[in-house]
Structures are given as structure tokens and as C-alpha cells.
Amino acid sequence: MHVRGRPPVARITRLIEAGIIKLVIDRVFPLTATGEAMHYVEKGTLGKVVIRIP
């Protein structure tokens, strides 16, 4: 079962792996800069923001 209007994660994963959906990473922040990353996201971004965990 899944939320109406949202495809299951497995289907989305297949689309990403097939190159049909492309993920856009805007910035990568270290774990120690999580606060800065949150402020960056609040400003509005088009791509994804990643927090790197060592």
C-alpha cells in the first residue's frame, strides 16, 4: 500500500537507476555544518542538499 499520488519507493528507485529520473545535488555539507545546511535549504534551492556523514 502507498499514499495516493506517490509511487512506491521501489518504482522510483528503478526509474533513477534507468536514468529516467535524474537527481540534482545542489550542495554537500559536512555533518558538522548541519545548521548551515538547514539555513541554506530555508532560502530555497532547486537541487537536493546532502549532509555527508563520515
N, CA, C, O and CB atoms as a CASP TS submission, in Angstrom:
PFRMAT TS
TARGET T0000
AUTHOR 0000-0000-0000
METHOD Language model
MODEL 1
PARENT N/A
ATOM      1  N   MET     1       0.838  -1.172   0.000  1.00  0.00           N
ATOM      2  CA  MET     1       0.000   0.000   0.000  1.00  0.00           C
ATOM      3  C   MET     1       0.889   1.243   0.000  1.00  0.00           C
ATOM      4  O   MET     1       1.944   1.256   0.633  1.00  0.00           O
ATOM      5  CB  MET     1      -0.957  -0.006   1.214  1.00  0.00           C
ATOM      6  N   HIS     2       0.461   2.286  -0.710  1.00  0.00           N
ATOM      7  CA  HIS     2       1.202   3.537  -0.711  1.00  0.00           C
ATOM      8  C   HIS     2       0.239   4.714  -0.715  1.00  0.00           C
ATOM      9  O   HIS     2      -0.946   4.571  -1.018  1.00  0.00           O
ATOM     10  CB  HIS     2       2.145   3.608  -1.918  1.00  0.00           C
ATOM     11  N   VAL     3       0.774   5.875  -0.375  1.00  0.00           N
ATOM     12  CA  VAL     3      -0.048   7.077  -0.331  1.00  0.00           C
ATOM     13  C   VAL     3      -0.500   7.411  -1.740  1.00  0.00           C
ATOM     14  O   VAL     3       0.297   7.379  -2.677  1.00  0.00           O
ATOM     15  CB  VAL     3       0.726   8.266   0.299  1.00  0.00           C
ATOM     16  N   ARG     4      -1.767   7.729  -1.892  1.00  0.00           N
ATOM     17  CA  ARG     4      -2.315   8.047  -3.209  1.00  0.00           C
ATOM     18  C   ARG     4      -1.520   9.192  -3.840  1.00  0.00           C
ATOM     19  O   ARG     4      -1.258  10.212  -3.201  1.00  0.00           O
ATOM     20  CB  ARG     4      -3.818   8.420  -3.103  1.00  0.00           C
ATOM     21  N   GLY     5      -1.148   9.003  -5.095  1.00  0.00           N
ATOM     22  CA  GLY     5      -0.407  10.027  -5.802  1.00  0.00           C
ATOM     23  C   GLY     5       1.105   9.926  -5.642  1.00  0.00           C
ATOM     24  O   GLY     5       1.843  10.688  -6.267  1.00  0.00           O
ATOM     25  N   ARG     6       1.570   9.005  -4.821  1.00  0.00           N
ATOM     26  CA  ARG     6       3.007   8.821  -4.623  1.00  0.00           C
ATOM     27  C   ARG     6       3.389   7.395  -4.995  1.00  0.00           C
ATOM     28  O   ARG     6       2.944   6.443  -4.353  1.00  0.00           O
ATOM     29  CB  ARG     6       3.412   9.133  -3.155  1.00  0.00           C
ATOM     30  N   PRO     7       4.212   7.245  -6.032  1.00  0.00           N
ATOM     31  CA  PRO     7       4.627   5.891  -6.405  1.00  0.00           C
ATOM     32  C   PRO     7       5.482   5.263  -5.309  1.00  0.00           C
ATOM     33  O   PRO     7       6.156   5.976  -4.566  1.00  0.00           O
ATOM     34  CB  PRO     7       5.402   5.912  -7.731  1.00  0.00           C
ATOM     35  N   PRO     8       5.461   3.954  -5.202  1.00  0.00           N
ATOM     36  CA  PRO     8       6.282   3.273  -4.198  1.00  0.00           C
ATOM     37  C   PRO     8       7.773   3.555  -4.423  1.00  0.00           C
ATOM     38  O   PRO     8       8.201   3.809  -5.549  1.00  0.00           O
ATOM     39  CB  PRO     8       6.019   1.754  -4.233  1.00  0.00           C
ATOM     40  N   VAL     9       8.540   3.509  -3.361  1.00  0.00           N
ATOM     41  CA  VAL     9       9.972   3.796  -3.418  1.00  0.00           C
ATOM     42  C   VAL     9      10.683   2.887  -4.416  1.00  0.00           C
ATOM     43  O   VAL     9      11.571   3.348  -5.133  1.00  0.00           O
ATOM     44  CB  VAL     9      10.599   3.641  -2.033  1.00  0.00           C
ATOM     45  N   ALA    10      10.319   1.622  -4.479  1.00  0.00           N
ATOM     46  CA  ALA    10      10.978   0.687  -5.393  1.00  0.00           C
ATOM     47  C   ALA    10      10.829   1.140  -6.844  1.00  0.00           C
ATOM     48  O   ALA    10      11.771   1.024  -7.627  1.00  0.00           O
ATOM     49  CB  ALA    10      10.401  -0.727  -5.221  1.00  0.00           C
ATOM     50  N   ARG    11       9.676   1.645  -7.200  1.00  0.00           N
ATOM     51  CA  ARG    11       9.454   2.117  -8.577  1.00  0.00           C
ATOM     52  C   ARG    11      10.315   3.345  -8.860  1.00  0.00           C
ATOM     53  O   ARG    11      10.924   3.446  -9.925  1.00  0.00           O
ATOM     54  CB  ARG    11       7.954   2.449  -8.810  1.00  0.00           C
ATOM     55  N   ILE    12      10.365   4.264  -7.923  1.00  0.00           N
ATOM     56  CA  ILE    12      11.197   5.459  -8.097  1.00  0.00           C
ATOM     57  C   ILE    12      12.663   5.056  -8.217  1.00  0.00           C
ATOM     58  O   ILE    12      13.392   5.603  -9.045  1.00  0.00           O
ATOM     59  CB  ILE    12      11.000   6.445  -6.917  1.00  0.00           C
ATOM     60  N   THR    13      13.096   4.105  -7.395  1.00  0.00           N
ATOM     61  CA  THR    13      14.477   3.628  -7.454  1.00  0.00           C
ATOM     62  C   THR    13      14.796   3.068  -8.829  1.00  0.00           C
ATOM     63  O   THR    13      15.862   3.349  -9.375  1.00  0.00           O
ATOM     64  CB  THR    13      14.726   2.564  -6.381  1.00  0.00           C
ATOM     65  N   ARG    14      13.891   2.281  -9.399  1.00  0.00           N
ATOM     66  CA  ARG    14      14.114   1.727 -10.743  1.00  0.00           C
ATOM     67  C   ARG    14      14.234   2.833 -11.786  1.00  0.00           C
ATOM     68  O   ARG    14      15.072   2.748 -12.684  1.00  0.00           O
ATOM     69  CB  ARG    14      12.971   0.773 -11.126  1.00  0.00           C
ATOM     70  N   LEU    15      13.405   3.871 -11.674  1.00  0.00           N
ATOM     71  CA  LEU    15      13.455   4.982 -12.629  1.00  0.00           C
ATOM     72  C   LEU    15      14.776   5.741 -12.523  1.00  0.00           C
ATOM     73  O   LEU    15      15.330   6.172 -13.534  1.00  0.00           O
ATOM     74  CB  LEU    15      12.278   5.941 -12.395  1.00  0.00           C
ATOM     75  N   ILE    16      15.278   5.903 -11.307  1.00  0.00           N
ATOM     76  CA  ILE    16      16.573   6.563 -11.112  1.00  0.00           C
ATOM     77  C   ILE    16      17.683   5.706 -11.704  1.00  0.00           C
ATOM     78  O   ILE    16      18.544   6.214 -12.422  1.00  0.00           O
ATOM     79  CB  ILE    16      16.839   6.829  -9.608  1.00  0.00           C
ATOM     80  N   GLU    17      17.670   4.410 -11.408  1.00  0.00           N
ATOM     81  CA  GLU    17      18.701   3.502 -11.916  1.00  0.00           C
ATOM     82  C   GLU    17      18.691   3.433 -13.436  1.00  0.00           C
ATOM     83  O   GLU    17      19.742   3.258 -14.052  1.00  0.00           O
ATOM     84  CB  GLU    17      18.508   2.108 -11.336  1.00  0.00           C
ATOM     85  N   ALA    18      17.520   3.569 -14.050  1.00  0.00           N
ATOM     86  CA  ALA    18      17.401   3.523 -15.509  1.00  0.00           C
ATOM     87  C   ALA    18      17.780   4.858 -16.152  1.00  0.00           C
ATOM     88  O   ALA    18      17.868   4.956 -17.376  1.00  0.00           O
ATOM     89  CB  ALA    18      15.977   3.143 -15.908  1.00  0.00           C
ATOM     90  N   GLY    19      18.002   5.874 -15.337  1.00  0.00           N
ATOM     91  CA  GLY    19      18.368   7.181 -15.868  1.00  0.00           C
ATOM     92  C   GLY    19      17.190   8.013 -16.334  1.00  0.00           C
ATOM     93  O   GLY    19      17.373   9.060 -16.954  1.00  0.00           O
ATOM     94  N   ILE    20      15.981   7.555 -16.041  1.00  0.00           N
ATOM     95  CA  ILE    20      14.773   8.281 -16.440  1.00  0.00           C
ATOM     96  C   ILE    20      14.565   9.486 -15.531  1.00  0.00           C
ATOM     97  O   ILE    20      14.146  10.552 -15.982  1.00  0.00           O
ATOM     98  CB  ILE    20      13.535   7.354 -16.399  1.00  0.00           C
ATOM     99  N   ILE    21      14.858   9.308 -14.253  1.00  0.00           N
ATOM    100  CA  ILE    21      14.808  10.409 -13.292  1.00  0.00           C
ATOM    101  C   ILE    21      16.247  10.730 -12.918  1.00  0.00           C
ATOM    102  O   ILE    21      17.024   9.834 -12.589  1.00  0.00           O
ATOM    103  CB  ILE    21      13.942  10.044 -12.016  1.00  0.00           C
ATOM    104  N   LYS    22      16.595  11.996 -12.969  1.00  0.00           N
ATOM    105  CA  LYS    22      17.946  12.417 -12.601  1.00  0.00           C
ATOM    106  C   LYS    22      17.887  13.239 -11.316  1.00  0.00           C
ATOM    107  O   LYS    22      17.093  14.173 -11.196  1.00  0.00           O
ATOM    108  CB  LYS    22      18.608  13.236 -13.749  1.00  0.00           C
ATOM    109  N   LEU    23      18.733  12.877 -10.366  1.00  0.00           N
ATOM    110  CA  LEU    23      18.815  13.618  -9.110  1.00  0.00           C
ATOM    111  C   LEU    23      19.812  14.757  -9.278  1.00  0.00           C
ATOM    112  O   LEU    23      20.899  14.564  -9.823  1.00  0.00           O
ATOM    113  CB  LEU    23      19.230  12.685  -7.930  1.00  0.00           C
ATOM    114  N   VAL    24      19.445  15.924  -8.816  1.00  0.00           N
ATOM    115  CA  VAL    24      20.322  17.086  -8.899  1.00  0.00           C
ATOM    116  C   VAL    24      20.758  17.450  -7.481  1.00  0.00           C
ATOM    117  O   VAL    24      19.939  17.848  -6.652  1.00  0.00           O
ATOM    118  CB  VAL    24      19.607  18.296  -9.602  1.00  0.00           C
ATOM    119  N   ILE    25      22.047  17.308  -7.215  1.00  0.00           N
ATOM    120  CA  ILE    25      22.580  17.673  -5.905  1.00  0.00           C
ATOM    121  C   ILE    25      23.148  19.076  -6.021  1.00  0.00           C
ATOM    122  O   ILE    25      24.076  19.324  -6.790  1.00  0.00           O
ATOM    123  CB  ILE    25      23.671  16.652  -5.412  1.00  0.00           C
ATOM    124  N   ASP    26      22.581  19.984  -5.250  1.00  0.00           N
ATOM    125  CA  ASP    26      22.990  21.383  -5.280  1.00  0.00           C
ATOM    126  C   ASP    26      24.260  21.607  -4.464  1.00  0.00           C
ATOM    127  O   ASP    26      25.214  22.216  -4.946  1.00  0.00           O
ATOM    128  CB  ASP    26      21.867  22.273  -4.758  1.00  0.00           C
ATOM    129  N   ARG    27      24.267  21.114  -3.230  1.00  0.00           N
ATOM    130  CA  ARG    27      25.424  21.293  -2.349  1.00  0.00           C
ATOM    131  C   ARG    27      25.563  20.114  -1.413  1.00  0.00           C
ATOM    132  O   ARG    27      24.592  19.432  -1.088  1.00  0.00           O
ATOM    133  CB  ARG    27      25.304  22.592  -1.546  1.00  0.00           C
ATOM    134  N   VAL    28      26.803  19.890  -0.984  1.00  0.00           N
ATOM    135  CA  VAL    28      27.104  18.850   0.002  1.00  0.00           C
ATOM    136  C   VAL    28      27.747  19.535   1.203  1.00  0.00           C
ATOM    137  O   VAL    28      28.724  20.271   1.060  1.00  0.00           O
ATOM    138  CB  VAL    28      28.049  17.729  -0.598  1.00  0.00           C
ATOM    139  N   PHE    29      27.189  19.286   2.389  1.00  0.00           N
ATOM    140  CA  PHE    29      27.706  19.859   3.628  1.00  0.00           C
ATOM    141  C   PHE    29      28.229  18.736   4.512  1.00  0.00           C
ATOM    142  O   PHE    29      27.677  17.637   4.506  1.00  0.00           O
ATOM    143  CB  PHE    29      26.611  20.679   4.367  1.00  0.00           C
ATOM    144  N   PRO    30      29.299  19.002   5.280  1.00  0.00           N
ATOM    145  CA  PRO    30      29.738  18.002   6.260  1.00  0.00           C
ATOM    146  C   PRO    30      28.750  17.968   7.428  1.00  0.00           C
ATOM    147  O   PRO    30      28.001  18.922   7.643  1.00  0.00           O
ATOM    148  CB  PRO    30      31.181  18.316   6.769  1.00  0.00           C
ATOM    149  N   LEU    31      28.754  16.891   8.164  1.00  0.00           N
ATOM    150  CA  LEU    31      27.857  16.736   9.307  1.00  0.00           C
ATOM    151  C   LEU    31      28.003  17.894  10.294  1.00  0.00           C
ATOM    152  O   LEU    31      27.025  18.314  10.912  1.00  0.00           O
ATOM    153  CB  LEU    31      28.128  15.409  10.015  1.00  0.00           C
ATOM    154  N   THR    32      29.210  18.401  10.438  1.00  0.00           N
ATOM    155  CA  THR    32      29.452  19.498  11.381  1.00  0.00           C
ATOM    156  C   THR    32      28.821  20.819  10.937  1.00  0.00           C
ATOM    157  O   THR    32      28.749  21.760  11.727  1.00  0.00           O
ATOM    158  CB  THR    32      30.941  19.691  11.566  1.00  0.00           C
ATOM    159  N   ALA    33      28.364  20.903   9.689  1.00  0.00           N
ATOM    160  CA  ALA    33      27.751  22.133   9.171  1.00  0.00           C
ATOM    161  C   ALA    33      26.252  21.952   8.932  1.00  0.00           C
ATOM    162  O   ALA    33      25.676  22.588   8.049  1.00  0.00           O
ATOM    163  CB  ALA    33      28.440  22.562   7.866  1.00  0.00           C
ATOM    164  N   THR    34      25.627  21.082   9.723  1.00  0.00           N
ATOM    165  CA  THR    34      24.199  20.818   9.550  1.00  0.00           C
ATOM    166  C   THR    34      23.360  22.080   9.706  1.00  0.00           C
ATOM    167  O   THR    34      22.410  22.287   8.952  1.00  0.00           O
ATOM    168  CB  THR    34      23.739  19.770  10.548  1.00  0.00           C
ATOM    169  N   GLY    35      23.697  22.922  10.670  1.00  0.00           N
ATOM    170  CA  GLY    35      22.961  24.175  10.866  1.00  0.00           C
ATOM    171  C   GLY    35      23.037  25.062   9.638  1.00  0.00           C
ATOM    172  O   GLY    35      22.032  25.630   9.211  1.00  0.00           O
ATOM    173  N   GLU    36      24.230  25.180   9.070  1.00  0.00           N
ATOM    174  CA  GLU    36      24.413  25.974   7.851  1.00  0.00           C
ATOM    175  C   GLU    36      23.593  25.380   6.703  1.00  0.00           C
ATOM    176  O   GLU    36      22.995  26.112   5.913  1.00  0.00           O
ATOM    177  CB  GLU    36      25.913  26.040   7.464  1.00  0.00           C
ATOM    178  N   ALA    37      23.572  24.052   6.621  1.00  0.00           N
ATOM    179  CA  ALA    37      22.797  23.381   5.576  1.00  0.00           C
ATOM    180  C   ALA    37      21.311  23.690   5.719  1.00  0.00           C
ATOM    181  O   ALA    37      20.626  23.925   4.724  1.00  0.00           O
ATOM    182  CB  ALA    37      23.028  21.865   5.627  1.00  0.00           C
ATOM    183  N   MET    38      20.815  23.689   6.944  1.00  0.00           N
ATOM    184  CA  MET    38      19.398  23.996   7.173  1.00  0.00           C
ATOM    185  C   MET    38      19.070  25.425   6.745  1.00  0.00           C
ATOM    186  O   MET    38      18.030  25.665   6.132  1.00  0.00           O
ATOM    187  CB  MET    38      19.037  23.794   8.655  1.00  0.00           C
ATOM    188  N   HIS    39      19.945  26.367   7.062  1.00  0.00           N
ATOM    189  CA  HIS    39      19.724  27.755   6.640  1.00  0.00           C
ATOM    190  C   HIS    39      19.733  27.856   5.117  1.00  0.00           C
ATOM    191  O   HIS    39      18.943  28.597   4.532  1.00  0.00           O
ATOM    192  CB  HIS    39      20.801  28.687   7.243  1.00  0.00           C
ATOM    193  N   TYR    40      20.627  27.110   4.485  1.00  0.00           N
ATOM    194  CA  TYR    40      20.719  27.113   3.026  1.00  0.00           C
ATOM    195  C   TYR    40      19.418  26.600   2.400  1.00  0.00           C
ATOM    196  O   TYR    40      18.918  27.174   1.433  1.00  0.00           O
ATOM    197  CB  TYR    40      21.912  26.253   2.560  1.00  0.00           C
ATOM    198  N   VAL    41      18.879  25.523   2.956  1.00  0.00           N
ATOM    199  CA  VAL    41      17.632  24.946   2.446  1.00  0.00           C
ATOM    200  C   VAL    41      16.467  25.916   2.642  1.00  0.00           C
ATOM    201  O   VAL    41      15.606  26.036   1.770  1.00  0.00           O
ATOM    202  CB  VAL    41      17.329  23.605   3.146  1.00  0.00           C
ATOM    203  N   GLU    42      16.438  26.600   3.769  1.00  0.00           N
ATOM    204  CA  GLU    42      15.351  27.544   4.053  1.00  0.00           C
ATOM    205  C   GLU    42      15.306  28.691   3.047  1.00  0.00           C
ATOM    206  O   GLU    42      14.245  29.274   2.824  1.00  0.00           O
ATOM    207  CB  GLU    42      15.501  28.105   5.460  1.00  0.00           C
ATOM    208  N   LYS    43      16.439  29.020   2.441  1.00  0.00           N
ATOM    209  CA  LYS    43      16.481  30.085   1.431  1.00  0.00           C
ATOM    210  C   LYS    43      15.819  29.640   0.128  1.00  0.00           C
ATOM    211  O   LYS    43      15.437  30.468  -0.698  1.00  0.00           O
ATOM    212  CB  LYS    43      17.935  30.509   1.161  1.00  0.00           C
ATOM    213  N   GLY    44      15.689  28.338  -0.046  1.00  0.00           N
ATOM    214  CA  GLY    44      15.089  27.797  -1.265  1.00  0.00           C
ATOM    215  C   GLY    44      16.171  27.345  -2.227  1.00  0.00           C
ATOM    216  O   GLY    44      17.036  28.127  -2.621  1.00  0.00           O
ATOM    217  N   THR    45      16.114  26.083  -2.597  1.00  0.00           N
ATOM    218  CA  THR    45      17.086  25.522  -3.532  1.00  0.00           C
ATOM    219  C   THR    45      16.345  24.724  -4.584  1.00  0.00           C
ATOM    220  O   THR    45      15.234  24.246  -4.350  1.00  0.00           O
ATOM    221  CB  THR    45      18.129  24.636  -2.800  1.00  0.00           C
ATOM    222  N   LEU    46      16.959  24.583  -5.732  1.00  0.00           N
ATOM    223  CA  LEU    46      16.347  23.782  -6.787  1.00  0.00           C
ATOM    224  C   LEU    46      16.790  22.327  -6.701  1.00  0.00           C
ATOM    225  O   LEU    46      16.025  21.420  -7.027  1.00  0.00           O
ATOM    226  CB  LEU    46      16.694  24.355  -8.160  1.00  0.00           C
ATOM    227  N   GLY    47      18.025  22.106  -6.264  1.00  0.00           N
ATOM    228  CA  GLY    47      18.540  20.754  -6.161  1.00  0.00           C
ATOM    229  C   GLY    47      18.473  20.241  -4.734  1.00  0.00           C
ATOM    230  O   GLY    47      18.000  20.924  -3.825  1.00  0.00           O
ATOM    231  N   LYS    48      18.948  19.048  -4.567  1.00  0.00           N
ATOM    232  CA  LYS    48      18.974  18.422  -3.243  1.00  0.00           C
ATOM    233  C   LYS    48      20.203  18.875  -2.470  1.00  0.00           C
ATOM    234  O   LYS    48      21.245  19.171  -3.055  1.00  0.00           O
ATOM    235  CB  LYS    48      18.955  16.885  -3.365  1.00  0.00           C
ATOM    236  N   VAL    49      20.072  18.924  -1.175  1.00  0.00           N
ATOM    237  CA  VAL    49      21.190  19.243  -0.299  1.00  0.00           C
ATOM    238  C   VAL    49      21.527  17.969   0.468  1.00  0.00           C
ATOM    239  O   VAL    49      20.650  17.332   1.050  1.00  0.00           O
ATOM    240  CB  VAL    49      20.850  20.440   0.677  1.00  0.00           C
ATOM    241  N   VAL    50      22.800  17.610   0.460  1.00  0.00           N
ATOM    242  CA  VAL    50      23.261  16.378   1.090  1.00  0.00           C
ATOM    243  C   VAL    50      24.106  16.730   2.304  1.00  0.00           C
ATOM    244  O   VAL    50      24.927  17.646   2.255  1.00  0.00           O
ATOM    245  CB  VAL    50      24.067  15.504   0.090  1.00  0.00           C
ATOM    246  N   ILE    51      23.901  16.000   3.389  1.00  0.00           N
ATOM    247  CA  ILE    51      24.759  16.126   4.565  1.00  0.00           C
ATOM    248  C   ILE    51      25.593  14.851   4.632  1.00  0.00           C
ATOM    249  O   ILE    51      25.072  13.750   4.811  1.00  0.00           O
ATOM    250  CB  ILE    51      23.917  16.348   5.895  1.00  0.00           C
ATOM    251  N   ARG    52      26.885  15.031   4.485  1.00  0.00           N
ATOM    252  CA  ARG    52      27.806  13.883   4.448  1.00  0.00           C
ATOM    253  C   ARG    52      28.115  13.433   5.870  1.00  0.00           C
ATOM    254  O   ARG    52      28.541  14.223   6.712  1.00  0.00           O
ATOM    255  CB  ARG    52      29.123  14.245   3.692  1.00  0.00           C
ATOM    256  N   ILE    53      27.892  12.153   6.116  1.00  0.00           N
ATOM    257  CA  ILE    53      28.173  11.560   7.422  1.00  0.00           C
ATOM    258  C   ILE    53      29.438  10.725   7.277  1.00  0.00           C
ATOM    259  O   ILE    53      29.497   9.818   6.447  1.00  0.00           O
ATOM    260  CB  ILE    53      26.965  10.689   7.942  1.00  0.00           C
ATOM    261  N   PRO    54      30.465  11.038   8.097  1.00  0.00           N
ATOM    262  CA  PRO    54      31.743  10.306   7.952  1.00  0.00           C
ATOM    263  C   PRO    54      31.606   8.835   8.266  1.00  0.00           C
ATOM    264  O   PRO    54      32.586   8.093   8.189  1.00  0.00           O
ATOM    265  CB  PRO    54      32.801  10.909   8.854  1.00  0.00           C
TER
END
